[in-house]
Every structure is written in structure tokens, then in C-alpha cells.
């Protein structure tokens, strides 16, 4: 099979033709309407952008290039990246070629380490990761080509180059941040010939005698890679990239969004909540104790992290996949047992609380089921990765694959600069009056 670059060279003209044809023939067809509540409510449900790498069906969850997530949970991160970009799975030869690309590009410049070591010791690991990516912007191949002058149809080529460089260095930097922030500061280098997930696991330096932590890393990086285009991180990366800012600017902007507690940071909050319950009740809480604790959290005005979703209306298949992994590898771990028990209790609590909210004239909670963040932290904790402010960094390494795939495809399609129309509250008042 040809390499990733060769597959894209052939595929991209077809993607362009398909899109041009659709816009020419159906450009004036209406696919979405917006009401006032949506304009004030984060544009929830408004269909106003395109993402071909994956879709999130409210009643099914994530579907990557036509494959429901749980049917492709065995894929390694490099295979997922190939799939996101091309719609095809790589054969062994193409996969090995991509792994070699990562080997070749994995050297992190010394100035990145100097900078990360110089950051204040209370810097959040997400801030360190974003800084590490952004400072490498000077190396952008896209920026170099653009400055010299390049044809629009070639934009995707240096963007892919930038993306491969970022993705190859990302786990090295991320693991280095773990060492600097939480250990002795000795950087473990990328091992040539080792796959992406196992490499990241190895560079974190945690004991893994059976290889099951490396298995978890592959699964983790697969599950978090993409979640269509409208979520905060993907949408931000897309918006910044639409101004032709290069991949370093775009992906670090997306990661800044992922660092918010309502988005990727929820996974650090989630495990904190689980451990709080265990501390309060001196071990795995009973269902009754969990119910009380959940209501206490809600009544104090906080959210239950890991539950609810802007699009999903079922149990997140990513949560289901992690639960299955936990049952297989750590069923006797009290933290994991608490996660399982929370799943028996919290959806009913949220449902009751939602009804209570509605009686008070507030919005219902649209989805009371767990999302991806509800279970992943307990699995990491089991393997000794107990520093939960670090968890969103793991999410970031993975999500960068999705953001960068979307960026490359948008460059290939020549997607226009993002510029929705905003209106003022005065304008809304007049519009509703008329
Ligand atoms: N606990 C308490 N209240 C919740 C809730 C939860 N887990 N989930 C939703 N609600 C509340 C919302 O805060 C909102 O309240 P207000 O109307 O008073 O603002 C109301 O229910 C309606 O919200 P919604 O339509 O169901 O959900 P949104 O699309 O507004 O928000 C999300 C989605 C994820 C931000 C929300 O469910 C939440 O805050 N969950 C907890 C944090 C979390 O797990 N985030 C990670 C999501 C996955 C990811 O992006 O990584």
C-alpha cells in the first residue's frame, strides 16, 4: 500500500471535486435554522460547519469514518490517524512507514526542554504542554513555504509535514513534562521501532511488567483522538487555522480550549470527585452514601464531572470501552469499583435533580449518562499515574491527532476563513418584536 502522503495526493483532488460539486448543485439548500435560545446557548445543535473525520450521533456516540468506535477499539493510534485522514485503514507496510515517520521526527529541540524547566513549579501541565508546542512555531514548514509563496492547492502538504512533526514530538514533550513536573526531571527518549502508544507509556516511566499499561495507552489514545468538529478544542483549532495560522498556532489554541473544566479538564476533576467520596466514607462508598454525596455536590451548585454531554444522549461508548478494560484488568481495585458504583447511582440522581430543576423553571439536564471522562482517570490511577492535573495532557496528545487531521483536510479543501455573523441583544429585541 502507498504511504500516507501518497494516499492523500491521490485522494485530495477527489475530495475537492466532490465538495465543489455539492456546493455547485445544492449550495442554496437549507440544512439548519437557528433560534434565539441557540444563539445565546453556545450554538447547540446548529449545523454550520463540516467535519469528515468523524461524527457523533446523539444515540450512538462516536463514529470514525463510518466505523462505530467500539468496533475499532483494537486500532493503534497511528492507524487511527491514517484512518481519520484517508478514510482507510493502513496495511502493515503503510503503518510501518508512518511509524518510521514518527521515529524520524521525534527529536525534541533542546530549547523546548530549557523553557519547560524554567517554568514556575506550579505551572499547570496543560500550560506547559501548550507552551512547548507554541514555542516550536518557528520551525513551521507551512510558514516557511507561505512566506516564500506557494500555490493554494499545496497548502495541505507543509501542513501535513508540520502535523507529523508535532505529533511525533508531542508524546515526548508530554512525557517530559510528567518527569519535570512530578519526578526527578530525567527525560526518557522516544524508542525507535516501538509503536506510538507503547512509546508514550514507556516515556512516562511507570512500571509496566505485563505490558497492560501500554495497552491502556493505545486504547486511551484511540478513544480520545477525535469527536467531530464542533467541540471546543476542534472548533477552536479550526477557527484559528482558517486564518491560515500554521499548525503550531492552531493546535495549541485548540489545546487551550481542552484545558477548560467543562471540556477536557473534566477528567482531572472526575477522579478528584471519586477520591473525595472514598475519603469521606473511608473506602468504596455504598450506593446510599454515593447518592447523598452526589446530591450534596449538585445542591452546592457544582456539576458532577464526567456526566452529561452537549451532543450525546446515551452512555458514551468511550466510557463503555474503558469500563470493559477496567473489568478485565483491575476489577478488584477500589477506585475502579467506586467508578462502577457511581455509574449505578449518578444517572438516577441526575434524572431526579433534572426533574427538580424543571419544577423550578430551569433547564433539564439533557443527558444524565457518563461521558468519556467518567472512567478513564481510575484506569490511569491504577497504573500509578496518580497526578490527576496531568490527565488532560494525555487527552491532548490524542486529541491533537483529530485536530490536525481536520486542519490538513480543511487546508486541502481550501475551507474559507471562519466568520459567522454575531448580532446584538438590541438586534434580537427588534427581530422578535417584528
Ligand atoms: N452535573 C450537574 N449539572 C449538569 C450536568 C452535570 N453533570 N450536566 C449538565 N448539567 C446542567 C448544566 O450545567 C445546565 O445548567 P444551566 O442551564 O443552569 O446552565 C443544564 O444541566 C443543561 O445542560 P445540558 O443541556 O444538559 O448540557 P450542556 O450542553 O449545557 O453542557 C456539559 C454539557 C458537558 C458541559 C455538562 O453536561 C457538564 O458540565 N458536565 C460535567 C463536566 C463534564 O463532564 N465535562 C466533560 C464533557 C466531555 C468533554 O468535552 O470532554
Boltz pocket constraint, residues with backbone or C-beta under 6 A from the ligand:
constraints:
  - pocket:
      binder: B
      contacts: [[A, 44], [A, 231], [A, 261], [A, 262], [A, 263], [A, 264], [A, 265], [A, 266], [A, 298], [A, 302], [A, 303], [A, 304], [A, 305], [A, 306], [A, 307], [A, 308], [A, 309], [A, 310], [A, 311], [A, 362], [A, 363], [A, 364], [A, 365], [A, 366], [A, 367], [A, 371], [A, 372], [A, 373]]
      max_distance: 6.0
